[in-house]
Amino acid sequence: MSDSMATHSQLECENISEMSEVFTCESCNRIFGKSRSDVDAEQELRDLWDNTTVEECVVLCDDCFAEFMAKMESQQGKLN
Ligand SMILES: [Zn+2]
């Protein structure tokens, strides 16, 4: 997975077959149903990374995204 950009949007779903859209987490490779739209995910990306599109980033589940952001913050802390 990319070590620079990520988004998340999703909720683990027990009934994947009933979901209209699913995605695979780039980090843990589990399959999740989308709990919000790509438009919302893209808005979050812009807030986080400036002018990044969903196509350019990895999509993570909420757990992996939280880990990713914690790692980013600790890296930034070392730089400062
Ligand atoms: Zn994950």
PDB file of the backbone (N, CA, C, O) and the ligand in Angstrom, with CONECT records:
HET     ZN  A 101       1
ATOM      1  N   MET A   1       0.823  -1.196   0.000  1.00  0.00           N
ATOM      2  CA  MET A   1       0.000   0.000   0.000  1.00  0.00           C
ATOM      3  C   MET A   1       0.865   1.258   0.000  1.00  0.00           C
ATOM      4  O   MET A   1       2.030   1.219   0.395  1.00  0.00           O
ATOM      5  N   SER A   2       0.305   2.339  -0.432  1.00  0.00           N
ATOM      6  CA  SER A   2       1.009   3.610  -0.401  1.00  0.00           C
ATOM      7  C   SER A   2       1.318   3.999   1.033  1.00  0.00           C
ATOM      8  O   SER A   2       0.529   3.723   1.937  1.00  0.00           O
ATOM      9  N   ASP A   3       2.455   4.633   1.248  1.00  0.00           N
ATOM     10  CA  ASP A   3       2.732   5.105   2.598  1.00  0.00           C
ATOM     11  C   ASP A   3       2.506   6.596   2.729  1.00  0.00           C
ATOM     12  O   ASP A   3       2.933   7.214   3.704  1.00  0.00           O
ATOM     13  N   SER A   4       1.834   7.174   1.744  1.00  0.00           N
ATOM     14  CA  SER A   4       1.660   8.616   1.796  1.00  0.00           C
ATOM     15  C   SER A   4       0.209   9.074   1.870  1.00  0.00           C
ATOM     16  O   SER A   4      -0.072  10.119   2.457  1.00  0.00           O
ATOM     17  N   MET A   5      -0.711   8.322   1.295  1.00  0.00           N
ATOM     18  CA  MET A   5      -2.093   8.802   1.257  1.00  0.00           C
ATOM     19  C   MET A   5      -3.057   7.659   1.514  1.00  0.00           C
ATOM     20  O   MET A   5      -2.799   6.521   1.125  1.00  0.00           O
ATOM     21  N   ALA A   6      -4.147   7.957   2.156  1.00  0.00           N
ATOM     22  CA  ALA A   6      -5.160   6.934   2.373  1.00  0.00           C
ATOM     23  C   ALA A   6      -6.486   7.599   2.684  1.00  0.00           C
ATOM     24  O   ALA A   6      -6.540   8.746   3.128  1.00  0.00           O
ATOM     25  N   THR A   7      -7.537   6.865   2.443  1.00  0.00           N
ATOM     26  CA  THR A   7      -8.837   7.311   2.908  1.00  0.00           C
ATOM     27  C   THR A   7      -9.546   6.119   3.519  1.00  0.00           C
ATOM     28  O   THR A   7      -9.092   4.980   3.411  1.00  0.00           O
ATOM     29  N   HIS A   8     -10.634   6.394   4.142  1.00  0.00           N
ATOM     30  CA  HIS A   8     -11.451   5.304   4.659  1.00  0.00           C
ATOM     31  C   HIS A   8     -12.887   5.723   4.482  1.00  0.00           C
ATOM     32  O   HIS A   8     -13.154   6.894   4.212  1.00  0.00           O
ATOM     33  N   SER A   9     -13.827   4.798   4.626  1.00  0.00           N
ATOM     34  CA  SER A   9     -15.205   5.253   4.509  1.00  0.00           C
ATOM     35  C   SER A   9     -16.128   4.203   5.048  1.00  0.00           C
ATOM     36  O   SER A   9     -17.341   4.370   4.923  1.00  0.00           O
ATOM     37  N   GLN A  10     -15.666   3.164   5.620  1.00  0.00           N
ATOM     38  CA  GLN A  10     -16.458   1.984   5.520  1.00  0.00           C
ATOM     39  C   GLN A  10     -16.737   1.229   6.793  1.00  0.00           C
ATOM     40  O   GLN A  10     -16.118   1.451   7.833  1.00  0.00           O
ATOM     41  N   LEU A  11     -17.648   0.370   6.680  1.00  0.00           N
ATOM     42  CA  LEU A  11     -18.207  -0.361   7.780  1.00  0.00           C
ATOM     43  C   LEU A  11     -18.124  -1.831   7.405  1.00  0.00           C
ATOM     44  O   LEU A  11     -18.467  -2.205   6.284  1.00  0.00           O
ATOM     45  N   GLU A  12     -17.685  -2.643   8.307  1.00  0.00           N
ATOM     46  CA  GLU A  12     -17.661  -4.060   8.013  1.00  0.00           C
ATOM     47  C   GLU A  12     -19.105  -4.558   7.910  1.00  0.00           C
ATOM     48  O   GLU A  12     -19.967  -4.164   8.696  1.00  0.00           O
ATOM     49  N   CYS A  13     -19.347  -5.407   6.953  1.00  0.00           N
ATOM     50  CA  CYS A  13     -20.714  -5.867   6.710  1.00  0.00           C
ATOM     51  C   CYS A  13     -20.754  -7.387   6.691  1.00  0.00           C
ATOM     52  O   CYS A  13     -19.937  -8.025   6.028  1.00  0.00           O
ATOM     53  N   GLU A  14     -21.681  -7.955   7.400  1.00  0.00           N
ATOM     54  CA  GLU A  14     -21.772  -9.413   7.457  1.00  0.00           C
ATOM     55  C   GLU A  14     -22.475  -9.984   6.230  1.00  0.00           C
ATOM     56  O   GLU A  14     -22.322 -11.163   5.907  1.00  0.00           O
ATOM     57  N   ASN A  15     -23.239  -9.146   5.556  1.00  0.00           N
ATOM     58  CA  ASN A  15     -23.994  -9.618   4.394  1.00  0.00           C
ATOM     59  C   ASN A  15     -23.538  -8.895   3.142  1.00  0.00           C
ATOM     60  O   ASN A  15     -24.266  -8.093   2.557  1.00  0.00           O
ATOM     61  N   ILE A  16     -22.300  -9.207   2.746  1.00  0.00           N
ATOM     62  CA  ILE A  16     -21.699  -8.503   1.617  1.00  0.00           C
ATOM     63  C   ILE A  16     -22.550  -8.622   0.365  1.00  0.00           C
ATOM     64  O   ILE A  16     -22.628  -7.682  -0.424  1.00  0.00           O
ATOM     65  N   SER A  17     -23.190  -9.772   0.177  1.00  0.00           N
ATOM     66  CA  SER A  17     -23.955  -9.981  -1.055  1.00  0.00           C
ATOM     67  C   SER A  17     -25.119  -9.003  -1.176  1.00  0.00           C
ATOM     68  O   SER A  17     -25.632  -8.771  -2.271  1.00  0.00           O
ATOM     69  N   GLU A  18     -25.533  -8.433  -0.044  1.00  0.00           N
ATOM     70  CA  GLU A  18     -26.642  -7.474  -0.096  1.00  0.00           C
ATOM     71  C   GLU A  18     -26.162  -6.053  -0.338  1.00  0.00           C
ATOM     72  O   GLU A  18     -26.971  -5.157  -0.578  1.00  0.00           O
ATOM     73  N   MET A  19     -24.865  -5.841  -0.279  1.00  0.00           N
ATOM     74  CA  MET A  19     -24.339  -4.507  -0.469  1.00  0.00           C
ATOM     75  C   MET A  19     -24.222  -4.207  -1.963  1.00  0.00           C
ATOM     76  O   MET A  19     -23.808  -5.061  -2.746  1.00  0.00           O
ATOM     77  N   SER A  20     -24.589  -2.988  -2.346  1.00  0.00           N
ATOM     78  CA  SER A  20     -24.455  -2.623  -3.752  1.00  0.00           C
ATOM     79  C   SER A  20     -22.993  -2.387  -4.106  1.00  0.00           C
ATOM     80  O   SER A  20     -22.571  -2.648  -5.233  1.00  0.00           O
ATOM     81  N   GLU A  21     -22.227  -1.896  -3.147  1.00  0.00           N
ATOM     82  CA  GLU A  21     -20.821  -1.630  -3.420  1.00  0.00           C
ATOM     83  C   GLU A  21     -19.966  -2.157  -2.281  1.00  0.00           C
ATOM     84  O   GLU A  21     -20.286  -1.973  -1.107  1.00  0.00           O
ATOM     85  N   VAL A  22     -18.898  -2.803  -2.638  1.00  0.00           N
ATOM     86  CA  VAL A  22     -17.964  -3.284  -1.636  1.00  0.00           C
ATOM     87  C   VAL A  22     -16.552  -2.848  -2.030  1.00  0.00           C
ATOM     88  O   VAL A  22     -16.315  -2.458  -3.173  1.00  0.00           O
ATOM     89  N   PHE A  23     -15.637  -2.915  -1.100  1.00  0.00           N
ATOM     90  CA  PHE A  23     -14.238  -2.658  -1.410  1.00  0.00           C
ATOM     91  C   PHE A  23     -13.382  -3.559  -0.548  1.00  0.00           C
ATOM     92  O   PHE A  23     -13.832  -4.069   0.478  1.00  0.00           O
ATOM     93  N   THR A  24     -12.144  -3.752  -0.969  1.00  0.00           N
ATOM     94  CA  THR A  24     -11.194  -4.538  -0.203  1.00  0.00           C
ATOM     95  C   THR A  24     -10.196  -3.598   0.452  1.00  0.00           C
ATOM     96  O   THR A  24      -9.594  -2.763  -0.223  1.00  0.00           O
ATOM     97  N   CYS A  25     -10.017  -3.723   1.744  1.00  0.00           N
ATOM     98  CA  CYS A  25      -9.042  -2.904   2.449  1.00  0.00           C
ATOM     99  C   CYS A  25      -7.641  -3.231   1.938  1.00  0.00           C
ATOM    100  O   CYS A  25      -7.261  -4.399   1.858  1.00  0.00           O
ATOM    101  N   GLU A  26      -6.877  -2.198   1.594  1.00  0.00           N
ATOM    102  CA  GLU A  26      -5.532  -2.398   1.034  1.00  0.00           C
ATOM    103  C   GLU A  26      -4.574  -2.945   2.082  1.00  0.00           C
ATOM    104  O   GLU A  26      -3.543  -3.524   1.739  1.00  0.00           O
ATOM    105  N   SER A  27      -4.899  -2.771   3.328  1.00  0.00           N
ATOM    106  CA  SER A  27      -3.975  -3.155   4.386  1.00  0.00           C
ATOM    107  C   SER A  27      -4.244  -4.560   4.916  1.00  0.00           C
ATOM    108  O   SER A  27      -3.325  -5.375   4.999  1.00  0.00           O
ATOM    109  N   CYS A  28      -5.481  -4.848   5.271  1.00  0.00           N
ATOM    110  CA  CYS A  28      -5.785  -6.139   5.885  1.00  0.00           C
ATOM    111  C   CYS A  28      -6.480  -7.093   4.912  1.00  0.00           C
ATOM    112  O   CYS A  28      -6.703  -8.259   5.236  1.00  0.00           O
ATOM    113  N   ASN A  29      -6.824  -6.594   3.716  1.00  0.00           N
ATOM    114  CA  ASN A  29      -7.431  -7.412   2.661  1.00  0.00           C
ATOM    115  C   ASN A  29      -8.777  -8.021   3.039  1.00  0.00           C
ATOM    116  O   ASN A  29      -9.208  -8.998   2.426  1.00  0.00           O
ATOM    117  N   ARG A  30      -9.429  -7.467   4.020  1.00  0.00           N
ATOM    118  CA  ARG A  30     -10.798  -7.892   4.301  1.00  0.00           C
ATOM    119  C   ARG A  30     -11.747  -7.103   3.403  1.00  0.00           C
ATOM    120  O   ARG A  30     -11.422  -6.008   2.943  1.00  0.00           O
ATOM    121  N   ILE A  31     -12.924  -7.677   3.161  1.00  0.00           N
ATOM    122  CA  ILE A  31     -13.898  -7.021   2.282  1.00  0.00           C
ATOM    123  C   ILE A  31     -14.955  -6.321   3.139  1.00  0.00           C
ATOM    124  O   ILE A  31     -15.472  -6.877   4.108  1.00  0.00           O
ATOM    125  N   PHE A  32     -15.251  -5.100   2.751  1.00  0.00           N
ATOM    126  CA  PHE A  32     -16.207  -4.288   3.491  1.00  0.00           C
ATOM    127  C   PHE A  32     -17.247  -3.718   2.545  1.00  0.00           C
ATOM    128  O   PHE A  32     -16.999  -3.568   1.349  1.00  0.00           O
ATOM    129  N   GLY A  33     -18.417  -3.402   3.091  1.00  0.00           N
ATOM    130  CA  GLY A  33     -19.402  -2.657   2.328  1.00  0.00           C
ATOM    131  C   GLY A  33     -19.193  -1.177   2.539  1.00  0.00           C
ATOM    132  O   GLY A  33     -18.814  -0.749   3.629  1.00  0.00           O
ATOM    133  N   LYS A  34     -19.436  -0.392   1.510  1.00  0.00           N
ATOM    134  CA  LYS A  34     -19.264   1.050   1.632  1.00  0.00           C
ATOM    135  C   LYS A  34     -20.398   1.644   2.458  1.00  0.00           C
ATOM    136  O   LYS A  34     -21.571   1.362   2.213  1.00  0.00           O
ATOM    137  N   SER A  35     -20.043   2.456   3.426  1.00  0.00           N
ATOM    138  CA  SER A  35     -21.061   3.072   4.271  1.00  0.00           C
ATOM    139  C   SER A  35     -21.288   4.523   3.889  1.00  0.00           C
ATOM    140  O   SER A  35     -22.168   5.182   4.442  1.00  0.00           O
ATOM    141  N   ARG A  36     -20.510   5.019   2.955  1.00  0.00           N
ATOM    142  CA  ARG A  36     -20.738   6.375   2.472  1.00  0.00           C
ATOM    143  C   ARG A  36     -20.234   6.476   1.054  1.00  0.00           C
ATOM    144  O   ARG A  36     -19.574   5.567   0.549  1.00  0.00           O
ATOM    145  N   SER A  37     -20.544   7.572   0.423  1.00  0.00           N
ATOM    146  CA  SER A  37     -20.284   7.676  -1.010  1.00  0.00           C
ATOM    147  C   SER A  37     -18.840   8.026  -1.306  1.00  0.00           C
ATOM    148  O   SER A  37     -18.121   8.528  -0.443  1.00  0.00           O
ATOM    149  N   ASP A  38     -18.424   7.759  -2.526  1.00  0.00           N
ATOM    150  CA  ASP A  38     -17.095   8.147  -2.976  1.00  0.00           C
ATOM    151  C   ASP A  38     -16.921   9.659  -2.936  1.00  0.00           C
ATOM    152  O   ASP A  38     -15.811  10.156  -2.746  1.00  0.00           O
ATOM    153  N   VAL A  39     -18.016  10.389  -3.115  1.00  0.00           N
ATOM    154  CA  VAL A  39     -17.929  11.850  -3.062  1.00  0.00           C
ATOM    155  C   VAL A  39     -17.480  12.294  -1.677  1.00  0.00           C
ATOM    156  O   VAL A  39     -16.641  13.186  -1.545  1.00  0.00           O
ATOM    157  N   ASP A  40     -18.042  11.670  -0.648  1.00  0.00           N
ATOM    158  CA  ASP A  40     -17.640  12.009   0.719  1.00  0.00           C
ATOM    159  C   ASP A  40     -16.186  11.632   0.965  1.00  0.00           C
ATOM    160  O   ASP A  40     -15.442  12.381   1.598  1.00  0.00           O
ATOM    161  N   ALA A  41     -15.785  10.469   0.462  1.00  0.00           N
ATOM    162  CA  ALA A  41     -14.402  10.031   0.646  1.00  0.00           C
ATOM    163  C   ALA A  41     -13.446  10.997  -0.041  1.00  0.00           C
ATOM    164  O   ALA A  41     -12.371  11.299   0.476  1.00  0.00           O
ATOM    165  N   GLU A  42     -13.853  11.476  -1.212  1.00  0.00           N
ATOM    166  CA  GLU A  42     -13.004  12.405  -1.948  1.00  0.00           C
ATOM    167  C   GLU A  42     -12.892  13.742  -1.214  1.00  0.00           C
ATOM    168  O   GLU A  42     -11.832  14.368  -1.196  1.00  0.00           O
ATOM    169  N   GLN A  43     -13.995  14.164  -0.616  1.00  0.00           N
ATOM    170  CA  GLN A  43     -13.958  15.405   0.170  1.00  0.00           C
ATOM    171  C   GLN A  43     -12.983  15.258   1.333  1.00  0.00           C
ATOM    172  O   GLN A  43     -12.209  16.170   1.626  1.00  0.00           O
ATOM    173  N   GLU A  44     -13.028  14.107   1.988  1.00  0.00           N
ATOM    174  CA  GLU A  44     -12.101  13.879   3.103  1.00  0.00           C
ATOM    175  C   GLU A  44     -10.662  13.915   2.611  1.00  0.00           C
ATOM    176  O   GLU A  44      -9.786  14.481   3.264  1.00  0.00           O
ATOM    177  N   LEU A  45     -10.427  13.307   1.454  1.00  0.00           N
ATOM    178  CA  LEU A  45      -9.077  13.308   0.886  1.00  0.00           C
ATOM    179  C   LEU A  45      -8.572  14.723   0.671  1.00  0.00           C
ATOM    180  O   LEU A  45      -7.418  15.034   0.965  1.00  0.00           O
ATOM    181  N   ARG A  46      -9.447  15.576   0.155  1.00  0.00           N
ATOM    182  CA  ARG A  46      -9.017  16.953  -0.097  1.00  0.00           C
ATOM    183  C   ARG A  46      -8.681  17.646   1.208  1.00  0.00           C
ATOM    184  O   ARG A  46      -7.728  18.421   1.290  1.00  0.00           O
ATOM    185  N   ASP A  47      -9.483  17.355   2.234  1.00  0.00           N
ATOM    186  CA  ASP A  47      -9.212  17.967   3.533  1.00  0.00           C
ATOM    187  C   ASP A  47      -7.873  17.498   4.087  1.00  0.00           C
ATOM    188  O   ASP A  47      -7.136  18.268   4.703  1.00  0.00           O
ATOM    189  N   LEU A  48      -7.569  16.217   3.858  1.00  0.00           N
ATOM    190  CA  LEU A  48      -6.359  15.642   4.452  1.00  0.00           C
ATOM    191  C   LEU A  48      -5.111  15.911   3.632  1.00  0.00           C
ATOM    192  O   LEU A  48      -4.063  16.255   4.178  1.00  0.00           O
ATOM    193  N   TRP A  49      -5.226  15.754   2.324  1.00  0.00           N
ATOM    194  CA  TRP A  49      -4.004  15.704   1.507  1.00  0.00           C
ATOM    195  C   TRP A  49      -3.945  16.754   0.407  1.00  0.00           C
ATOM    196  O   TRP A  49      -2.941  16.809  -0.303  1.00  0.00           O
ATOM    197  N   ASP A  50      -4.963  17.589   0.225  1.00  0.00           N
ATOM    198  CA  ASP A  50      -4.974  18.588  -0.844  1.00  0.00           C
ATOM    199  C   ASP A  50      -4.974  17.957  -2.241  1.00  0.00           C
ATOM    200  O   ASP A  50      -4.034  17.256  -2.617  1.00  0.00           O
ATOM    201  N   ASN A  51      -6.011  18.208  -2.979  1.00  0.00           N
ATOM    202  CA  ASN A  51      -6.042  17.867  -4.401  1.00  0.00           C
ATOM    203  C   ASN A  51      -5.655  16.432  -4.740  1.00  0.00           C
ATOM    204  O   ASN A  51      -5.020  16.188  -5.765  1.00  0.00           O
ATOM    205  N   THR A  52      -6.018  15.517  -3.918  1.00  0.00           N
ATOM    206  CA  THR A  52      -5.773  14.116  -4.225  1.00  0.00           C
ATOM    207  C   THR A  52      -7.097  13.475  -4.626  1.00  0.00           C
ATOM    208  O   THR A  52      -8.134  13.740  -4.019  1.00  0.00           O
ATOM    209  N   THR A  53      -7.052  12.636  -5.644  1.00  0.00           N
ATOM    210  CA  THR A  53      -8.262  11.947  -6.046  1.00  0.00           C
ATOM    211  C   THR A  53      -8.294  10.551  -5.447  1.00  0.00           C
ATOM    212  O   THR A  53      -7.263  10.003  -5.057  1.00  0.00           O
ATOM    213  N   VAL A  54      -9.481   9.990  -5.381  1.00  0.00           N
ATOM    214  CA  VAL A  54      -9.637   8.654  -4.822  1.00  0.00           C
ATOM    215  C   VAL A  54      -8.789   7.649  -5.587  1.00  0.00           C
ATOM    216  O   VAL A  54      -8.253   6.705  -5.006  1.00  0.00           O
ATOM    217  N   GLU A  55      -8.671   7.857  -6.895  1.00  0.00           N
ATOM    218  CA  GLU A  55      -7.913   6.923  -7.728  1.00  0.00           C
ATOM    219  C   GLU A  55      -6.439   6.862  -7.336  1.00  0.00           C
ATOM    220  O   GLU A  55      -5.773   5.850  -7.554  1.00  0.00           O
ATOM    221  N   GLU A  56      -5.940   7.942  -6.761  1.00  0.00           N
ATOM    222  CA  GLU A  56      -4.510   8.022  -6.446  1.00  0.00           C
ATOM    223  C   GLU A  56      -4.165   7.494  -5.062  1.00  0.00           C
ATOM    224  O   GLU A  56      -2.990   7.413  -4.702  1.00  0.00           O
ATOM    225  N   CYS A  57      -5.169   7.140  -4.295  1.00  0.00           N
ATOM    226  CA  CYS A  57      -4.889   6.769  -2.918  1.00  0.00           C
ATOM    227  C   CYS A  57      -5.343   5.346  -2.643  1.00  0.00           C
ATOM    228  O   CYS A  57      -6.001   4.718  -3.473  1.00  0.00           O
ATOM    229  N   VAL A  58      -4.990   4.854  -1.489  1.00  0.00           N
ATOM    230  CA  VAL A  58      -5.444   3.544  -1.076  1.00  0.00           C
ATOM    231  C   VAL A  58      -6.693   3.717  -0.218  1.00  0.00           C
ATOM    232  O   VAL A  58      -6.875   4.745   0.435  1.00  0.00           O
ATOM    233  N   VAL A  59      -7.545   2.701  -0.227  1.00  0.00           N
ATOM    234  CA  VAL A  59      -8.742   2.744   0.597  1.00  0.00           C
ATOM    235  C   VAL A  59      -8.582   1.731   1.724  1.00  0.00           C
ATOM    236  O   VAL A  59      -8.287   0.558   1.493  1.00  0.00           O
ATOM    237  N   LEU A  60      -8.779   2.202   2.927  1.00  0.00           N
ATOM    238  CA  LEU A  60      -8.584   1.368   4.104  1.00  0.00           C
ATOM    239  C   LEU A  60      -9.877   1.262   4.894  1.00  0.00           C
ATOM    240  O   LEU A  60     -10.744   2.132   4.809  1.00  0.00           O
ATOM    241  N   CYS A  61      -9.996   0.196   5.656  1.00  0.00           N
ATOM    242  CA  CYS A  61     -11.105   0.113   6.597  1.00  0.00           C
ATOM    243  C   CYS A  61     -10.844   1.075   7.755  1.00  0.00           C
ATOM    244  O   CYS A  61      -9.736   1.594   7.898  1.00  0.00           O
ATOM    245  N   ASP A  62     -11.837   1.304   8.560  1.00  0.00           N
ATOM    246  CA  ASP A  62     -11.700   2.292   9.619  1.00  0.00           C
ATOM    247  C   ASP A  62     -10.561   1.943  10.574  1.00  0.00           C
ATOM    248  O   ASP A  62      -9.822   2.830  11.001  1.00  0.00           O
ATOM    249  N   ASP A  63     -10.412   0.672  10.912  1.00  0.00           N
ATOM    250  CA  ASP A  63      -9.358   0.255  11.839  1.00  0.00           C
ATOM    251  C   ASP A  63      -7.981   0.554  11.269  1.00  0.00           C
ATOM    252  O   ASP A  63      -7.129   1.132  11.944  1.00  0.00           O
ATOM    253  N   CYS A  64      -7.770   0.153  10.013  1.00  0.00           N
ATOM    254  CA  CYS A  64      -6.466   0.359   9.390  1.00  0.00           C
ATOM    255  C   CYS A  64      -6.207   1.840   9.162  1.00  0.00           C
ATOM    256  O   CYS A  64      -5.068   2.299   9.255  1.00  0.00           O
ATOM    257  N   PHE A  65      -7.269   2.590   8.862  1.00  0.00           N
ATOM    258  CA  PHE A  65      -7.109   4.023   8.661  1.00  0.00           C
ATOM    259  C   PHE A  65      -6.653   4.696   9.951  1.00  0.00           C
ATOM    260  O   PHE A  65      -5.792   5.575   9.926  1.00  0.00           O
ATOM    261  N   ALA A  66      -7.226   4.286  11.067  1.00  0.00           N
ATOM    262  CA  ALA A  66      -6.831   4.856  12.364  1.00  0.00           C
ATOM    263  C   ALA A  66      -5.356   4.549  12.649  1.00  0.00           C
ATOM    264  O   ALA A  66      -4.621   5.405  13.142  1.00  0.00           O
ATOM    265  N   GLU A  67      -4.935   3.328  12.337  1.00  0.00           N
ATOM    266  CA  GLU A  67      -3.523   2.960  12.513  1.00  0.00           C
ATOM    267  C   GLU A  67      -2.629   3.790  11.599  1.00  0.00           C
ATOM    268  O   GLU A  67      -1.569   4.270  12.000  1.00  0.00           O
ATOM    269  N   PHE A  68      -3.089   3.944  10.356  1.00  0.00           N
ATOM    270  CA  PHE A  68      -2.331   4.710   9.364  1.00  0.00           C
ATOM    271  C   PHE A  68      -2.134   6.150   9.836  1.00  0.00           C
ATOM    272  O   PHE A  68      -1.027   6.685   9.771  1.00  0.00           O
ATOM    273  N   MET A  69      -3.208   6.768  10.309  1.00  0.00           N
ATOM    274  CA  MET A  69      -3.113   8.154  10.733  1.00  0.00           C
ATOM    275  C   MET A  69      -2.223   8.286  11.969  1.00  0.00           C
ATOM    276  O   MET A  69      -1.489   9.265  12.100  1.00  0.00           O
ATOM    277  N   ALA A  70      -2.283   7.314  12.870  1.00  0.00           N
ATOM    278  CA  ALA A  70      -1.428   7.344  14.059  1.00  0.00           C
ATOM    279  C   ALA A  70       0.034   7.266  13.652  1.00  0.00           C
ATOM    280  O   ALA A  70       0.891   7.935  14.229  1.00  0.00           O
ATOM    281  N   LYS A  71       0.311   6.427  12.634  1.00  0.00           N
ATOM    282  CA  LYS A  71       1.676   6.290  12.148  1.00  0.00           C
ATOM    283  C   LYS A  71       2.147   7.592  11.504  1.00  0.00           C
ATOM    284  O   LYS A  71       3.275   8.034  11.727  1.00  0.00           O
ATOM    285  N   MET A  72       1.274   8.198  10.705  1.00  0.00           N
ATOM    286  CA  MET A  72       1.616   9.471  10.074  1.00  0.00           C
ATOM    287  C   MET A  72       1.938  10.530  11.124  1.00  0.00           C
ATOM    288  O   MET A  72       2.904  11.282  11.000  1.00  0.00           O
ATOM    289  N   GLU A  73       1.104  10.567  12.162  1.00  0.00           N
ATOM    290  CA  GLU A  73       1.308  11.594  13.190  1.00  0.00           C
ATOM    291  C   GLU A  73       2.610  11.360  13.935  1.00  0.00           C
ATOM    292  O   GLU A  73       3.305  12.316  14.280  1.00  0.00           O
ATOM    293  N   SER A  74       2.950  10.102  14.190  1.00  0.00           N
ATOM    294  CA  SER A  74       4.195   9.839  14.906  1.00  0.00           C
ATOM    295  C   SER A  74       5.396  10.180  14.032  1.00  0.00           C
ATOM    296  O   SER A  74       6.425  10.637  14.531  1.00  0.00           O
ATOM    297  N   GLN A  75       5.259   9.955  12.712  1.00  0.00           N
ATOM    298  CA  GLN A  75       6.346  10.319  11.797  1.00  0.00           C
ATOM    299  C   GLN A  75       6.523  11.834  11.770  1.00  0.00           C
ATOM    300  O   GLN A  75       7.647  12.336  11.784  1.00  0.00           O
ATOM    301  N   GLN A  76       5.413  12.554  11.733  1.00  0.00           N
ATOM    302  CA  GLN A  76       5.494  14.011  11.731  1.00  0.00           C
ATOM    303  C   GLN A  76       6.089  14.516  13.034  1.00  0.00           C
ATOM    304  O   GLN A  76       6.837  15.493  13.055  1.00  0.00           O
ATOM    305  N   GLY A  77       5.742  13.828  14.131  1.00  0.00           N
ATOM    306  CA  GLY A  77       6.284  14.212  15.421  1.00  0.00           C
ATOM    307  C   GLY A  77       7.800  14.090  15.468  1.00  0.00           C
ATOM    308  O   GLY A  77       8.487  14.899  16.091  1.00  0.00           O
ATOM    309  N   LYS A  78       8.307  13.057  14.795  1.00  0.00           N
ATOM    310  CA  LYS A  78       9.766  12.877  14.767  1.00  0.00           C
ATOM    311  C   LYS A  78      10.444  13.983  13.964  1.00  0.00           C
ATOM    312  O   LYS A  78      11.559  14.399  14.279  1.00  0.00           O
ATOM    313  N   LEU A  79       9.757  14.453  12.923  1.00  0.00           N
ATOM    314  CA  LEU A  79      10.340  15.492  12.092  1.00  0.00           C
ATOM    315  C   LEU A  79      10.384  16.832  12.813  1.00  0.00           C
ATOM    316  O   LEU A  79      11.275  17.647  12.570  1.00  0.00           O
ATOM    317  N   ASN A  80       9.433  17.054  13.688  1.00  0.00           N
ATOM    318  CA  ASN A  80       9.343  18.366  14.335  1.00  0.00           C
ATOM    319  C   ASN A  80      10.268  18.525  15.549  1.00  0.00           C
ATOM    320  O   ASN A  80      10.284  19.583  16.178  1.00  0.00           O
TER     321      ASN A  80
HETATM  322 ZN    ZN A 101      -8.153  -2.984   7.035  1.00  0.00          ZN2+
END
